[in-house]
Structures are given as structure tokens and as C-alpha cells.
């Protein structure tokens, strides 16, 4: 069984791993708290929630299986070498369990809070159904030969696919509404931090072992960090910033208009205006009388 060659790298590995755990774990709370305060989930895309739940459920199956099962660990070492360390750490399992729990709580909020006219799209239902049916089929394929490493790799692939597409409905919804109200940017910022520190954790192990198997042997974790720390996080951040700047610009424009608007008429001027208006009305009535 492989062991650490350097104590500083081992400590750094643990530190970066738990920073990633807390960052990714805390990323769920801003949205949950926002929903609780508003007593509403309007603005939170339900497709995102369903895809996110599928992603974290699949990731939990992969992490827990590889971390706790000696049989699957043996299959991993037979494939990648007995000198290689298992690419799943305790913080990965803890994060997955916490993520499934918090996503379930958010889904429960959808049931009890105001959701307006929002609903899960047929596209999301079709994608999710296809994913879980495929997973069940793979289970029956793996069963005869006990190909458990291959099976959990399928779940790892599922979580990668879900990670890639899960933010798309939310980004499109924000764009169509021209608003991020109901969507917490704190989720994205912490997700970004988690992705960066997770990469750092994987790098510590690879440098210590002198091998990059840690990256391609757990391609799901690698791509998870990539998607969290690059395109989708920055896309959401840019979207939130642009919409916030637009909102502030409109507010400043309104305030400027109100500041330069004519002041209300003074009392004498108002009485004079009313007298002139009455005179004009009486004149119009008189003209109408003579015309008839």
C-alpha cells in the first residue's frame, strides 16, 4: 500500500482538502438561508436543483464505494498500480454526504415555499430519467463479473456530466429574467474557492508520489474541480455583476430624474392654476351653448 513520502505534503494535502470541503459545503447555505428569509424559491431554477441532486447522489456513490470498499480498492490498484494511493479522501466522502443532505433540504423548500409558476422542465425530466435508467442497466451489466470499479466509474461519469450541464438552466433563467433575484451569488464564490483548493489538494498528492495517476485515475474529481473553478463559476459571477450594475444604473437614473424634476407648485400658483382651469371650462361650456 502506498504511503506519503513527505510530511509537509501530507499536511498540505489534508489542509487543502478540508478547505475544499468547507468551501463546497458552505456554498449550499447562502441559497438555503435566502429561501428561508424570503419564504420563496422564485428565481431558483428547479432544473438546476434536480440535476444537482443527481450529480451529488452519483458522486456520493462513487466516493463512498471507493473509500470504504477494500474490494473496489483492490480493483483500483490492479488497474493503476499497487504503488498508487486511493484518490478519494475522507473530506470527499464527507462533502458528498453533506451535499446530498443540503440539496434534499433545498428541494424540500421548493415544496413548502412560494414557487410562483416555476416548474421542472420536460427536458430535465427526460435527462434525469435517462441517467438513472442507464445506471440501473450498468448495474446489471456489472453484476455477473463483479465489475464494481467500472460501475462506480459510471457514476463518476454521471456526476461529471451533471456538473457540466447543471448551471445552464440557471444561467439562461437569469438572462431571460434580467435578474438574479432569488439566486445567491455566495454559492458561486464558495464553489470557486472549493474547486481551486481541491486542485491544490490533488497536486500535493501527485507531487509527493511523483505520479499524475491521481488526476486521470479520478477523472471525475478532476473535471469537477475544473468546472467549479473555471467557466461556469465565472459565467455566473459575470452574470450577477452585470445585472447588479444594470440595476444600480437604473436606480441612479431614477434618483437623478427625481432630483431634477420640477418642484411642486406653491400654494398661490396652484390656486391661480385652478382658477384658470375653471375659467377655461366655463368658456368651453359657453361656446357650446351658443353653438347649439
C-alpha positions as CSV (number, residue, x, y, z in Angstrom):
1,X,0.0,0.0,0.0
2,X,1.3,3.4,-0.9
3,X,2.3,5.9,1.8
4,X,3.3,9.5,1.9
5,X,7.0,10.4,1.2
6,X,6.8,13.9,2.7
7,X,5.1,15.1,5.9
8,X,4.7,18.7,4.7
9,X,2.9,17.4,1.5
10,X,0.7,15.2,3.6
11,X,-0.3,18.0,5.9
12,X,-0.9,20.3,2.9
13,X,-3.0,17.6,1.3
14,X,-5.2,17.5,4.4
15,X,-5.4,21.2,4.8
16,X,-6.4,21.9,1.2
17,X,-8.8,19.0,1.3
18,X,-10.7,20.3,4.3
19,X,-10.7,23.9,3.0
20,X,-12.3,22.5,-0.2
21,X,-14.8,20.6,1.9
22,X,-15.9,23.6,4.0
23,X,-16.0,25.8,0.9
24,X,-18.1,23.5,-1.1
25,X,-20.2,22.6,1.9
26,X,-20.9,26.2,2.9
27,X,-21.8,27.0,-0.7
28,X,-25.2,25.4,-0.1
29,X,-26.1,27.6,2.9
30,X,-26.5,31.0,1.2
31,X,-29.2,29.7,-1.0
32,X,-31.0,27.8,1.8
33,X,-30.9,30.9,4.0
34,X,-32.1,33.2,1.2
35,X,-35.0,30.8,0.5
36,X,-35.9,30.8,4.2
37,X,-35.8,34.6,4.6
38,X,-37.9,35.2,1.5
39,X,-40.2,32.2,2.1
40,X,-39.9,31.8,-1.6
41,X,-37.9,29.9,-4.2
42,X,-38.8,32.1,-7.1
43,X,-35.7,32.8,-9.1
44,X,-34.1,29.5,-8.2
45,X,-34.2,27.2,-11.2
46,X,-35.7,23.8,-10.4
47,X,-33.9,22.1,-13.3
48,X,-30.6,23.1,-11.6
49,X,-31.8,21.5,-8.3
50,X,-32.8,18.2,-9.9
51,X,-29.6,18.0,-11.9
52,X,-27.5,19.0,-8.9
53,X,-29.2,16.3,-6.8
54,X,-28.5,13.7,-9.4
55,X,-24.9,14.8,-9.6
56,X,-24.2,14.7,-5.8
57,X,-26.0,11.4,-5.4
58,X,-23.8,9.8,-8.1
59,X,-20.7,11.4,-6.6
60,X,-21.6,10.0,-3.2
61,X,-21.9,6.5,-4.6
62,X,-18.5,6.8,-6.2
63,X,-16.7,8.3,-3.2
64,X,-18.2,6.1,-0.5
65,X,-17.7,2.9,-2.5
66,X,-14.1,3.6,-3.3
67,X,-13.2,4.9,0.1
68,X,-14.9,2.1,2.2
69,X,-14.8,-1.0,0.0
70,X,-11.5,-3.0,0.1
71,X,-12.6,-5.0,-2.9
72,X,-13.0,-1.9,-5.1
73,X,-9.7,-0.5,-3.8
74,X,-8.0,-3.7,-4.8
75,X,-9.6,-3.4,-8.3
76,X,-8.3,0.1,-8.5
77,X,-4.7,-0.9,-7.6
78,X,-4.9,-3.8,-10.0
79,X,-5.7,-1.3,-12.8
80,X,-3.5,1.7,-11.8
81,X,-0.7,0.0,-9.8
82,X,-0.2,-1.2,-6.3
83,X,2.0,1.7,-5.5
84,X,-0.8,4.2,-6.1
85,X,-2.8,5.8,-3.4
86,X,-6.6,5.8,-3.4
87,X,-7.7,9.2,-5.0
88,X,-10.6,9.6,-2.6
89,X,-10.0,11.3,0.8
90,X,-12.2,11.4,3.9
91,X,-13.2,15.0,3.0
92,X,-14.5,13.9,-0.3
93,X,-16.9,11.4,1.3
94,X,-17.9,14.0,4.0
95,X,-18.6,16.6,1.3
96,X,-20.8,14.2,-0.8
97,X,-22.9,13.2,2.2
98,X,-23.4,16.8,3.2
99,X,-24.1,17.9,-0.4
100,X,-26.9,15.3,-0.7
101,X,-28.4,16.3,2.6
102,X,-28.4,20.1,1.8
103,X,-29.7,19.5,-1.7
104,X,-32.5,17.5,-0.3
105,X,-33.3,20.3,2.2
106,X,-33.4,22.8,-0.7
107,X,-35.8,20.5,-2.7
108,X,-38.0,20.4,0.4
109,X,-38.0,24.2,0.4
110,X,-39.4,24.1,-3.1
111,X,-42.3,22.1,-1.8
112,X,-43.2,24.4,1.1
113,X,-42.3,27.9,-0.1
114,X,-43.8,30.1,-2.8
115,X,-42.6,28.9,-6.2
116,X,-44.7,31.1,-8.5
117,X,-45.3,29.5,-11.9
118,X,-41.9,27.7,-12.0
119,X,-41.7,24.0,-12.5
120,X,-39.3,21.3,-13.7
121,X,-38.9,21.2,-17.4
122,X,-39.7,18.2,-19.5
123,X,-36.1,18.3,-20.8
124,X,-34.7,18.0,-17.3
125,X,-37.1,15.1,-16.5
126,X,-36.0,13.3,-19.7
127,X,-32.3,13.8,-18.9
128,X,-32.6,12.6,-15.3
129,X,-34.7,9.6,-16.2
130,X,-32.3,8.6,-18.9
131,X,-29.4,8.9,-16.5
132,X,-30.9,6.7,-13.8
133,X,-32.2,4.1,-16.2
134,X,-28.7,3.9,-17.7
135,X,-27.2,3.5,-14.2
136,X,-29.6,0.6,-13.5
137,X,-28.7,-1.1,-16.7
138,X,-25.0,-0.7,-15.9
139,X,-25.6,-2.3,-12.5
140,X,-27.0,-5.4,-14.1
141,X,-24.1,-5.5,-16.6
142,X,-21.5,-5.2,-13.7
143,X,-23.2,-7.8,-11.5
144,X,-22.1,-11.1,-13.1
145,X,-18.3,-10.2,-13.2
146,X,-18.3,-8.0,-10.1
147,X,-17.0,-5.1,-12.1
148,X,-17.6,-2.7,-9.3
149,X,-14.8,-0.3,-10.2
150,X,-16.2,0.1,-13.7
151,X,-19.7,0.6,-12.2
152,X,-18.7,3.4,-9.8
153,X,-16.7,4.9,-12.7
154,X,-20.0,5.1,-14.5
155,X,-21.5,7.1,-11.5
156,X,-18.4,9.3,-11.6
157,X,-19.0,10.0,-15.2
158,X,-22.6,10.8,-14.5
159,X,-21.6,13.4,-11.9
160,X,-19.2,15.0,-14.4
161,X,-21.9,15.3,-17.0
162,X,-24.3,16.7,-14.4
163,X,-21.7,19.2,-13.3
164,X,-21.2,20.4,-16.8
165,X,-24.8,21.0,-17.6
166,X,-26.4,21.8,-14.2
167,X,-25.8,25.6,-14.2
168,X,-27.0,26.1,-17.8
169,X,-30.7,26.3,-16.8
170,X,-30.0,28.8,-14.1
171,X,-27.8,31.0,-16.3
172,X,-30.4,31.0,-19.0
173,X,-33.1,31.8,-16.5
174,X,-31.2,34.7,-15.1
175,X,-30.6,36.0,-18.6
176,X,-34.2,35.7,-19.6
177,X,-35.4,37.4,-16.4
178,X,-32.7,40.0,-16.5
179,X,-32.4,39.4,-12.8
180,X,-30.6,37.3,-10.3
181,X,-33.1,37.9,-7.5
182,X,-33.7,34.6,-5.7
183,X,-30.3,33.2,-6.7
184,X,-27.4,33.5,-4.2
185,X,-24.0,34.5,-5.7
186,X,-22.4,33.2,-2.4
187,X,-23.0,29.8,-3.8
188,X,-20.8,30.5,-6.8
189,X,-18.0,32.2,-4.9
190,X,-17.6,29.4,-2.4
191,X,-17.9,26.9,-5.3
192,X,-15.0,28.6,-7.0
193,X,-12.9,28.5,-3.9
194,X,-13.6,24.8,-3.4
195,X,-12.6,24.0,-6.9
196,X,-9.3,25.8,-6.6
197,X,-8.4,24.2,-3.3
198,X,-9.4,20.8,-4.5
199,X,-7.0,21.1,-7.4
200,X,-4.3,22.1,-4.9
201,X,-5.1,19.0,-2.8
202,X,-4.7,16.7,-5.8
203,X,-1.5,18.4,-6.8
204,X,0.0,17.8,-3.3
205,X,-0.6,14.1,-3.7
206,X,0.7,13.9,-7.2
207,X,3.9,15.8,-6.4
208,X,4.6,13.7,-3.3
209,X,4.0,10.4,-5.3
210,X,5.8,11.6,-8.4
211,X,2.8,10.5,-10.5
212,X,-0.2,12.1,-12.1
213,X,-2.4,9.0,-11.8
214,X,-4.2,10.9,-9.1
215,X,-5.7,13.1,-11.8
216,X,-6.6,10.7,-14.5
217,X,-7.4,7.9,-12.1
218,X,-10.1,10.0,-10.6
219,X,-11.1,12.0,-13.7
220,X,-14.5,12.8,-12.1
221,X,-12.9,14.8,-9.3
222,X,-10.5,16.5,-11.8
223,X,-13.3,17.6,-14.1
224,X,-15.5,18.6,-11.1
225,X,-12.8,20.9,-9.9
226,X,-12.3,22.2,-13.4
227,X,-16.0,23.1,-13.9
228,X,-16.2,24.6,-10.4
229,X,-13.2,26.8,-10.9
230,X,-13.5,27.9,-14.5
231,X,-16.3,28.6,-17.0
232,X,-19.5,28.1,-15.0
233,X,-18.4,29.9,-11.9
234,X,-17.1,32.8,-13.8
235,X,-20.2,32.8,-16.1
236,X,-22.5,33.1,-13.1
237,X,-20.3,35.7,-11.4
238,X,-20.2,37.9,-14.5
239,X,-23.9,37.5,-15.0
240,X,-24.6,38.6,-11.4
241,X,-22.2,41.5,-11.7
242,X,-23.7,42.8,-15.0
243,X,-27.2,42.5,-13.7
244,X,-26.3,44.2,-10.5
245,X,-24.6,47.1,-12.4
246,X,-27.7,47.3,-14.6
247,X,-30.0,47.5,-11.5
248,X,-27.8,50.2,-9.9
249,X,-27.7,52.2,-13.1
250,X,-31.5,52.2,-13.3
251,X,-31.8,53.3,-9.7
252,X,-29.3,56.1,-10.2
253,X,-31.2,57.2,-13.3
254,X,-34.5,57.3,-11.4
255,X,-32.9,59.2,-8.5
256,X,-31.4,61.7,-10.9
257,X,-34.7,62.2,-12.7
258,X,-36.4,62.7,-9.4
259,X,-33.7,65.2,-8.3
260,X,-34.1,67.3,-11.4
261,X,-37.9,67.1,-11.6
262,X,-39.9,70.4,-11.3
263,X,-40.8,71.2,-7.7
264,X,-44.5,71.2,-6.8
265,X,-46.4,74.4,-7.4
266,X,-46.6,76.8,-4.5
267,X,-50.0,77.4,-2.9
268,X,-50.7,80.8,-4.7
269,X,-49.6,79.4,-8.0
270,X,-51.7,76.3,-7.5
271,X,-54.8,78.4,-6.8
272,X,-54.1,80.6,-9.9
273,X,-53.8,77.4,-12.0
274,X,-57.1,76.1,-10.7
275,X,-58.8,79.4,-11.3
276,X,-57.6,79.5,-14.9
277,X,-58.7,75.9,-15.4
278,X,-62.2,76.7,-14.1
279,X,-62.4,79.7,-16.4
280,X,-61.4,77.6,-19.4
281,X,-64.0,75.1,-18.6
282,X,-66.7,77.7,-18.2
283,X,-65.7,79.3,-21.5
284,X,-65.9,75.9,-23.3
285,X,-69.4,75.4,-21.9
286,X,-70.5,78.9,-23.1
287,X,-69.2,78.3,-26.6
288,X,-71.0,75.0,-26.7
289,X,-74.2,76.8,-25.5
290,X,-74.1,79.5,-28.2
291,X,-73.3,76.9,-30.9
292,X,-76.4,75.0,-30.0
